[in-house]
Amino acid sequence: MSEIRVRRAPDLITAPLDDGAMIMDIASGNFLELNRTAARVWELLDTPNTVSGLCALVLDRYHVTPELCAAQIEAWMADMRERKLIVVEQD
């Protein structure tokens, strides 16, 4: 999944919180609360990006190895895809 470009799904509302963000899926009425790190990655998905691209943008802020960063973002993206909150960008 690391080179697949993904973006936020349409029709979502995001609200910042003191320690993260809240996403509301308008179609389903479901809410998802993001911690500060996930909220930063979510913010970066305002523009379509890849796992490696996201890691390049956050590695200097979070003290993790590139491998751990990629593994954690890939797992997070899989969860977000399952929830239909991100979609694969078509060429």
Secondary structure, 3 states (H helix, E strand, C coil): CCCCCEEECCCEEEEEECCEEEEEECCCCCEEEEEHHHHHHHHHCCCCECHHHHHHHHCCCCCCCHHHHHHHHHHHHHHHHHCCCEEECCC
